[in-house]
Amino acid sequence: MSDVLDRFIKYCSISSQSAPDSSEHVPSTECQHDIARCVYNDLVELGAEDVTIDEHAYVTAQWPASAGCEDLPHLGFCAHLDTAWQTFGENVHPHVVHYEGGKLVMGVVDGREVSTDPETNPALEHMVGWDIVCSDGTTLIGADDKAGVAEIVSLLKRLKDDPTIPHPGLAVAFVPDEEIGHGAKLLDLEKFGCKWGYTLDGGPCGEFSYEVFNASEAKLTARGLSVHTGTAKGIMINASEVLLRFHQLLPAQERPEYTENYDGFYYLCGIDGNCEVAHATYIIRDHDRAIFESREQLMRRAVDFVNAEYGQQVLSIEITQTYRNMAEVILDGNQHLVDNARAAYEANGYDMKIIPMRGGTDGAQLSYRGMPCPNMSAGYYNAHGVKEFCPVPELETMVDVLQTLVGLYAKPQDQQ
């Protein structure tokens, strides 16, 4: 078993889901401390310098430059420790399946196969004969983003084993709660000490993103009036119905299941309540800042409309921006981040595919805080679900890509 595969399976076996309902705490779940301690111990064992772990489950470390590269700017790598909360993520049992074509079977649950196939995942057509890491079908595996974590740590193992590999000083960060919009907010960039960097939090090998969504979270509260249903006429205000009325005012075609590429959307994350009080949470996404701001305004106008219909204040909204599109930062004097990533992919047999990321990464936060940080692939598929999988060859190739990439930063960069 390769070093990166061994680490990947170990990390995936440690449950570390984040929890949006506990987002006022960092980390939002105690289990994230478990994976943080594991990664911290691995970094100490490798001999990394300035290895730290804090009360918020942030893990950071430094790796010294190779001979002759000591005066070059440090290069950063970042991945997140938490896994998605939208599906089952406790008691994860990753295992390796040798794929021979047709259905890729993760496991059997309650007598039924949990599987995917080339019809729904066309990429499987070129994976015949590959080993693929899956869960047992009861949970996700958490390759988003433990594949990225394992690849970064395995890069350091490779640099330790072969000190002749050229590279600048490196800084690595592993952060909690990315899946609920917190991510790298508490990372001390001055102490981290990098001029630029990359996140490893993308899908299939070769993907590259410097455009992410502008993103907000909207929390709505409806307050009604509950009376006996037999005498409710003209009196009752059903808070749950208030939220349903609001939802009807949003464009039905602008939901995630109907959008792609640069299309933005409104997504109803969840709704709960009764006649007296009800709550809903939405996320708002768009790559175009002007359209994004108009989406936020539309939701506010919809709230005003509902209140006007009821003739009183029955609905309120609170919108919080979580991250911004980092394209303007990356393309302003940092073209080398794109060019070097492309060269690293191509040197290892992959054409780089630049895609608008239909989500966000820690890199969006880091970029606007002063460390330009586009996103590279980690090699996973079907993230956030029980049919998630990670091909071993792509996992291993990404370590090769990182080795090539740090070599490209072992010389001064042309900042255009």
C-alpha positions in Angstrom: 0.0 0.0 0.0 1.4 3.4 -1.0 2.1 6.1 1.6 -0.7 8.3 0.5 -3.3 5.5 0.3 -2.3 4.3 3.8 -2.8 7.8 5.2 -6.0 8.4 3.3 -7.7 5.3 4.7 -6.5 6.1 8.2 -7.8 9.7 8.0 -11.1 8.6 6.4 -11.7 6.1 9.3 -11.8 9.0 11.8 -15.2 10.6 11.8 -15.1 14.4 11.5 -18.4 15.8 10.3 -19.0 19.5 11.0 -22.4 20.6 12.2 -24.2 23.8 10.9 -26.4 24.0 14.0 -23.3 24.5 16.2 -21.4 26.9 13.9 -21.0 29.4 16.8 -18.3 27.1 18.1 -15.0 26.3 16.3 -14.8 23.5 15.7 -18.5 22.8 15.5 -18.0 19.2 16.5 -15.7 17.5 19.0 -14.7 14.8 16.6 -12.7 17.2 14.5 -10.2 17.3 17.3 -9.6 13.6 16.7 -8.5 14.0 13.1 -6.6 17.2 14.0 -4.6 15.3 16.6 -3.9 12.4 14.1 -2.6 14.8 11.5 -0.6 16.7 14.1 1.1 13.5 15.2 1.9 12.5 11.7 3.6 15.9 11.0 5.6 15.6 14.2 6.7 12.1 13.3 7.8 13.4 9.8 10.0 16.0 11.5 8.1 19.1 10.3 9.0 22.3 12.0 6.8 24.6 14.1 4.0 22.0 14.2 1.0 23.5 16.1 -2.5 22.5 17.0 -4.9 24.8 18.8 -8.1 24.7 20.7 -10.0 25.3 17.4 -8.5 22.2 15.7 -6.3 24.2 13.4 -3.1 22.3 12.5 -0.1 24.1 10.9 3.5 23.2 10.2 6.5 24.5 8.3 8.9 22.6 6.0 12.3 24.0 5.3 13.5 24.9 1.8 15.9 22.7 -0.1 19.5 23.9 -0.4 19.7 27.1 -2.5 16.0 27.9 -2.2 16.1 29.5 1.3 15.5 33.0 0.1 12.5 32.3 -2.1 8.9 33.1 -1.0 7.2 30.3 1.0 4.5 28.3 -0.7 1.4 27.3 1.2 -0.9 24.3 1.0 -4.3 24.1 2.7 -6.9 21.3 3.1 -9.9 21.0 5.4 -10.4 18.3 8.1 -14.2 18.2 8.4 -16.5 16.2 6.2 -19.9 17.1 4.8 -22.9 17.1 7.2 -25.6 16.5 4.5 -25.4 12.7 4.7 -24.2 9.9 7.1 -20.6 10.4 8.2 -20.0 8.5 11.4 -18.4 5.1 11.7 -16.8 5.3 8.2 -15.4 2.1 6.9 -13.3 2.8 3.8 -12.2 -0.2 1.7 -10.5 -0.7 -1.7 -12.5 -2.1 -4.6 -10.7 -3.5 -7.7 -12.9 -2.1 -10.4 -13.4 -4.4 -13.4 -16.0 -2.4 -15.3 -19.8 -2.1 -15.1 -21.2 -1.3 -11.7 -18.9 0.0 -9.0 -20.4 -1.6 -5.8 -19.7 0.2 -2.6 -21.5 -2.2 -0.4 -24.8 -3.9 0.4 -27.2 -2.1 2.8 -30.4 -3.8 3.9 -30.1 -6.3 1.1 -29.7 -3.7 -1.6 -26.5 -2.8 -3.5 -25.2 0.7 -3.1 -23.5 1.3 -6.5 -22.8 3.7 -9.3 -21.9 3.0 -13.0 -20.5 4.6 -16.1 -23.9 5.8 -17.1 -24.1 8.1 -14.1 -20.4 8.5 -13.7 -18.8 8.4 -17.2 -15.3 8.8 -15.8 -15.5 5.2 -14.6 -15.1 4.1 -18.3 -11.3 4.9 -18.1 -10.9 3.4 -14.6 -11.3 -0.3 -15.5 -8.5 -2.2 -13.8 -8.0 0.5 -11.2 -8.2 0.2 -7.4 -10.9 2.6 -6.0 -11.5 3.6 -2.4 -15.2 3.5 -1.4 -17.2 3.4 1.8 -19.3 0.3 2.7 -22.4 2.1 1.3 -23.6 3.4 4.7 -21.7 6.6 4.8 -19.6 9.0 2.8 -15.8 8.3 2.8 -14.8 11.9 3.4 -12.4 12.1 0.5 -13.6 15.7 0.4 -11.2 16.7 1.8 -9.2 13.9 3.4 -7.8 13.1 0.0 -6.2 16.6 0.0 -5.0 16.2 3.6 -3.3 12.8 2.8 -1.7 14.2 -0.4 -0.1 17.1 1.4 1.2 15.0 4.2 2.5 12.4 1.7 4.3 15.2 -0.2 6.2 16.1 3.0 7.1 12.4 3.5 8.5 12.4 0.0 10.6 15.5 0.6 11.9 13.9 3.8 12.9 10.7 2.0 14.6 12.6 -0.8 16.2 15.9 0.3 17.5 16.6 -3.2 14.0 17.4 -4.5 14.1 21.2 -5.1 11.4 23.3 -3.3 11.0 26.6 -1.5 10.0 26.7 2.2 6.5 25.2 2.6 3.8 25.9 5.1 0.8 23.6 5.5 -2.5 24.2 7.2 -5.3 21.8 8.0 -8.5 23.6 9.1 -11.9 22.7 10.5 -15.5 23.6 9.5 -15.0 24.4 5.8 -18.2 22.6 5.0 -20.2 25.1 7.0 -18.5 28.2 5.7 -15.9 28.8 8.5 -12.8 27.2 7.1 -9.6 29.2 7.3 -11.1 32.3 9.1 -8.8 31.9 12.2 -5.7 31.0 10.3 -2.9 33.5 11.3 -1.6 34.4 7.9 1.3 36.5 9.3 2.5 33.5 11.2 1.8 31.2 8.3 4.2 33.3 6.3 3.3 32.5 2.7 3.1 34.9 -0.2 0.8 32.5 -2.1 -0.5 29.0 -2.1 -3.0 26.4 -3.2 -5.9 24.5 -1.6 -6.4 20.8 -2.5 -10.1 20.5 -2.4 -11.2 19.8 -5.9 -12.6 16.7 -7.7 -11.2 14.7 -10.6 -7.4 14.9 -11.2 -6.6 17.8 -13.5 -9.4 20.2 -12.4 -8.3 23.7 -11.4 -10.4 26.6 -10.1 -9.7 30.2 -9.4 -13.4 31.2 -9.7 -15.7 30.3 -6.9 -19.2 31.4 -6.0 -19.9 34.5 -4.1 -21.8 33.0 -1.2 -24.3 34.0 1.5 -26.4 32.2 4.0 -29.9 33.5 4.7 -31.8 32.6 7.9 -35.5 33.2 8.0 -37.8 33.2 11.0 -41.6 33.2 10.7 -43.8 34.0 13.7 -47.4 33.0 13.5 -50.5 32.8 15.7 -51.8 29.4 16.7 -55.5 29.0 17.6 -57.8 26.0 17.6 -58.4 24.9 14.1 -62.2 24.9 14.6 -62.2 28.7 15.3 -59.2 29.7 13.2 -60.9 31.6 10.4 -59.5 35.1 10.1 -57.3 34.6 13.2 -54.7 31.9 12.6 -51.4 32.7 11.0 -49.5 29.5 10.3 -45.8 30.2 10.5 -44.9 27.2 8.4 -47.3 28.4 5.6 -45.6 31.8 5.8 -42.3 30.2 4.9 -43.9 28.2 2.1 -45.4 31.4 0.7 -41.9 33.0 0.7 -40.4 30.0 -1.0 -43.0 30.3 -3.8 -41.6 33.8 -4.6 -38.1 32.5 -5.5 -37.5 31.5 -9.1 -38.2 27.8 -9.3 -35.8 27.2 -12.1 -32.9 28.7 -10.1 -32.3 25.8 -7.8 -29.2 23.6 -7.7 -30.8 20.7 -9.5 -31.6 22.9 -12.6 -28.3 24.9 -12.8 -24.7 24.3 -14.1 -21.5 26.1 -15.0 -21.9 29.8 -14.2 -25.6 29.6 -13.2 -26.3 30.8 -9.7 -29.0 29.5 -7.5 -31.0 29.6 -4.2 -30.9 26.5 -2.2 -33.3 25.6 0.7 -31.0 23.8 3.1 -33.8 23.0 5.6 -37.1 24.0 7.1 -38.6 23.2 10.5 -41.3 24.6 12.7 -45.0 24.6 13.5 -47.9 27.0 13.4 -46.4 29.3 16.1 -42.8 29.6 14.8 -40.9 28.3 11.9 -37.3 28.6 10.6 -35.6 28.1 7.2 -32.0 28.3 6.0 -31.0 29.1 2.5 -27.7 29.5 0.7 -27.3 32.0 -2.1 -24.7 31.5 -4.8 -23.5 33.3 -8.0 -20.2 33.9 -9.7 -21.2 37.4 -10.9 -21.1 39.8 -8.0 -23.8 42.1 -9.3 -26.2 39.2 -9.9 -25.3 37.8 -6.5 -26.2 41.1 -4.8 -29.4 41.2 -6.7 -30.3 37.7 -5.4 -29.8 38.9 -1.9 -32.0 41.9 -2.6 -34.7 39.7 -4.2 -34.9 37.6 -1.0 -35.3 40.8 1.1 -38.0 42.1 -1.2 -39.8 38.7 -1.0 -39.8 39.1 2.8 -41.3 42.6 2.5 -43.9 41.2 0.1 -45.0 38.5 2.4 -45.2 40.9 5.4 -47.3 43.2 3.2 -49.7 40.3 2.3 -50.2 39.5 6.0 -50.5 43.1 6.9 -48.0 42.8 9.7 -44.4 41.7 10.5 -44.6 37.9 10.3 -41.3 37.2 8.6 -37.7 38.3 9.1 -34.4 37.5 7.4 -30.8 37.7 8.3 -28.2 37.4 5.5 -24.5 36.7 6.2 -21.9 36.6 3.5 -19.6 33.6 3.8 -17.1 34.0 0.9 -16.4 35.9 -2.3 -15.3 35.0 -5.8 -11.5 35.1 -5.8 -10.9 35.4 -9.5 -10.0 39.1 -9.4 -7.3 38.4 -6.8 -5.8 35.4 -8.6 -5.6 37.2 -12.0 -4.1 40.4 -10.5 -0.4 39.7 -10.8 -0.5 36.0 -9.9 -0.8 34.3 -13.3 2.1 32.0 -12.2 -0.4 30.2 -9.9 -2.3 29.1 -13.0 0.7 28.5 -15.3 2.6 26.4 -12.8 -0.4 24.3 -11.9 -1.0 23.6 -15.6 2.7 22.7 -16.1 2.6 20.3 -13.1 -0.5 18.6 -14.3 0.8 18.2 -17.8 4.2 16.8 -16.6 2.2 14.0 -15.0 -0.1 13.1 -17.9 -3.1 15.3 -17.2 -4.5 18.2 -19.1 -5.6 21.0 -16.8 -9.3 21.8 -17.0 -10.1 25.2 -15.6 -13.7 25.1 -14.2 -15.8 27.7 -12.4 -16.1 26.0 -9.0 -19.7 25.5 -8.1 -19.0 25.9 -4.4 -16.3 27.6 -2.3 -13.0 26.7 -0.8 -10.8 28.0 2.0 -8.8 29.6 -0.8 -11.5 32.2 -1.4 -11.1 33.5 2.2 -7.3 33.3 2.1 -7.2 35.1 -1.2 -9.1 38.1 0.1 -7.1 38.1 3.3 -3.9 38.5 1.3 -2.7 35.1 0.3 -3.8 34.3 -3.3 -4.8 30.7 -3.2 -6.5 28.9 -6.2 -7.8 25.4 -5.8 -6.4 22.1 -7.3 -7.9 18.7 -7.6 -7.8 16.1 -4.8 -9.1 13.2 -7.0 -12.5 12.4 -5.5 -15.9 11.9 -7.1 -19.5 12.1 -5.9 -18.7 14.1 -2.8 -21.2 14.6 0.0 -22.9 11.3 -0.5 -22.7 7.5 0.2 -21.6 6.9 -3.4 -18.5 9.0 -3.0 -15.3 7.3 -4.3 -11.6 8.1 -4.8 -9.5 6.3 -7.4 -6.1 5.2 -6.0 -4.1 6.2 -9.2 -5.5 9.7 -9.0 -4.7 9.9 -5.3 -1.1 8.9 -6.0 -0.7 11.1 -9.1 -1.7 14.1 -7.1 1.4 13.6 -4.9 3.5 13.5 -8.1 1.8 16.7 -9.2 2.6 18.4 -6.0 6.2 17.3 -6.2 6.5 18.8 -9.7 4.7 22.0 -8.5 7.0 22.7 -5.6 9.9 22.2 -8.0 8.5 25.0 -10.2 8.5 27.3 -7.2 12.1 26.6 -6.5 12.9 29.6 -8.6 11.7 33.3 -8.7 8.3 33.9 -10.1 7.3 36.4 -12.8 4.4 38.3 -11.2 2.2 39.2 -14.1 
